[in-house]
Amino acid sequence: MSDAASARPGPRNLITDVPGLKVGQAGDAAARTGVTVILPDARAVCACDVRGGGPGTRETDALAPENLVDAVDAVVLSGGSVYGLAAADGVAAWLGAEGRGFVVSTAPGVPPSPVVPAAILYDLANGGNKAWGLDPPYRALGAAAAKGAGADFALGTHGAGYGAMAGALKGGTGSASVVTADGLTVGAVAAVNSFGSVVAGDGRTFWAAPFEIGAEFGGLGPAGLWARADDWGLAKANPQIRANTTIACVAVDAALTPAQARRVAMMAQDGLARAIRPVHAPFDGDAVFALSTAARPLPDPAPFAVARIGALAADCLARAVARAVYEAAAWPGVRSWSGPA
């Protein structure tokens, strides 16, 4: 068996298989929305790549390699469109109360400044109760998700993907991981609210089928893959501006510089292209974060190692997208992959 063939999912097949990471989730069933928080045990190098034409983000400019910030304290994925950006406020407040964050001054009484980049998706028109007036739930959801972070978390209709739609199917939150023969661990988590379809023309076979490991999203194989020009299958028929987004985070245990993490984030975007058709449209808000927990050194030669990690991250992200939809539960009037509404 080759080294490539011996690569396998981690014990949980979740992004938390990457040493040094926890994930927390919180949801509001009445509002049909939720939040996912990726929480490193220690401040972690992070980068972001945005490809969608209608993104909603927080603090992504601060992650540029030439800027001051060289690590983050958490990454937040949230439903709620512009309201959902407040989830990062709740996470920052919780981190600050825990004494975690970027230390600007060691003078008494000066709190740390947690660095919490975030991205949001649009789930405001999914039938939930959004009559929250001056008190949207996202700050509280963010704090609750951070406080409850751990190694295990639920997929499908949970977290940031709680209220999501993936084309004509119920969307959700998905995750996947891979451990290579020489011990690299790479993982991904995605909240899938795409305009494009995650399944091929047969309506069942996931575009990500060639990358499936075992039967993690049905085990149908790639035999049903086919597409016709200008036929988008189960994509959303009438996209709305800012209503369609896949937001994600990939992670690796190898030590990366901010510039290397940026390259991994860029390469990981190809996982969305492998799993969703079409993607990165003018009305999508697609954004991918890349985290490095630095639990192990980057193998030599570094450029090849970065390329390898980026390729692994893209494959993991494609699998995470499919798992999000595969695990999602139907709602009244909303069809899931596993059955009718």
Summary of the structure (lengths in Angstrom):
residues: 341
radius of gyration: 18.7
end to end distance: 43.7
largest distance: 64.7
contacts: 1385
relative contact order: 0.21
helix: 24%
strand: 26%
